[in-house]
Amino acid sequence: MTDRGWEEYAGWWIDRFAADSDGDYRDQIIPLAVAELAGAATVVDVGAGEGQLGRALVAAHGCRVIGVDPTRQLVAAAVARGGLAVQAAADALPLAEASADATLVSLVLEHVDDLDAAVAEIARITRPGGRFALFLNHPIIQTPGSGLIDDYTIEPPERYWRLGPYLVEHAGVEQVERGVFLRYVHRPLSRYVNALADHGFVVERMIEPPPSPAFAGPDGEAATYPRLMYLRSRRMSDAGSVRDR
Ligand SMILES: C[S@@+](CC[C@H](N)C(=O)[O-])C[C@H]1O[C@@H](n2cnc3c(N)ncnc32)[C@H](O)[C@@H]1O
């Protein structure tokens, strides 16, 4: 499987997830992002895609949202939909130090190879005392090769969620839908939490929303499996780059 990257699948993303048609976005991600970012005057949305979260924030709070994304077609779509967006990757944000009251990163760091470089940049642009709102595909359940399996090799047949290796960092291309191949980096949850700590963020809240019916499977097999996780952290006032250990 080859990774043709986000430019290749920009249209797929827009049609499939950014058209108010995806249950997780509509019911979980958008309402949580809106609630968590209330009161922030300037929000930087890193890996903003075509800007659906930014539009929801502007509609709800009237704040200023700057979207940053390396995929040219998604930036163009964000601008065409009325957003403010620039083309850049998470590890080289074209924004001034402490210029964001809050940073938002939704389902992006799983696609970023250099986690520390990205978190260092997010810390640099988040003002001291500002929030960092992070959504991730839950690394505990979304391990490499994971998925709902119908096992007909046993009698009676069983349906279960297959887990791949959890504790090992792994970068590879996954078929996320028929014909759609994207690069994912799996990391244990501790790797994310420790990257935040190393770059001066203090975790304030972790939320594991119950999954949407679509993820739970036809008979609700995965209804108690956390598909999504959210971390709210705050940048310490005296944060340096990487703290002494
Ligand atoms: C799953 S989409 C999420 C889009 C948006 N955050 C949302 O929730 O609607 C992943 C996004 O990450 C972006 N991306 C991929 N590599 C990136 C990188 N190195 N830095 C920043 N964004 C990246 C892609 O272009 C894509 O827009």
The ligand as a Gaussian input file, in Angstrom:
#p B3LYP/6-31G(d) Opt

LIG

0 1
 C       -8.307000      13.867000       9.592000
 S       -8.004000      15.409000       8.813000
 C       -8.603000      16.532000      10.058000
 C       -8.965000      17.898000       9.545000
 C       -9.550000      18.862000      10.578000
 N       -8.667000      19.017000      11.705000
 C      -10.906000      18.407000      11.033000
 O      -10.998000      17.869000      12.143000
 O      -11.874000      18.594000      10.283000
 C       -6.243000      15.509000       8.990000
 C       -5.658000      16.807000       8.510000
 O       -4.266000      16.831000       8.880000
 C       -3.569000      17.527000       7.886000
 N       -2.144000      17.205000       8.027000
 C       -1.462000      16.141000       7.553000
 N       -0.161000      16.236000       7.864000
 C       -0.014000      17.383000       8.577000
 C        1.093000      18.055000       9.170000
 N        2.340000      17.539000       9.111000
 N        0.881000      19.227000       9.781000
 C       -0.374000      19.734000       9.873000
 N       -1.466000      19.152000       9.327000
 C       -1.284000      17.993000       8.686000
 C       -4.207000      17.066000       6.595000
 O       -3.933000      17.929000       5.514000
 C       -5.676000      17.044000       7.005000
 O       -6.292000      18.264000       6.740000

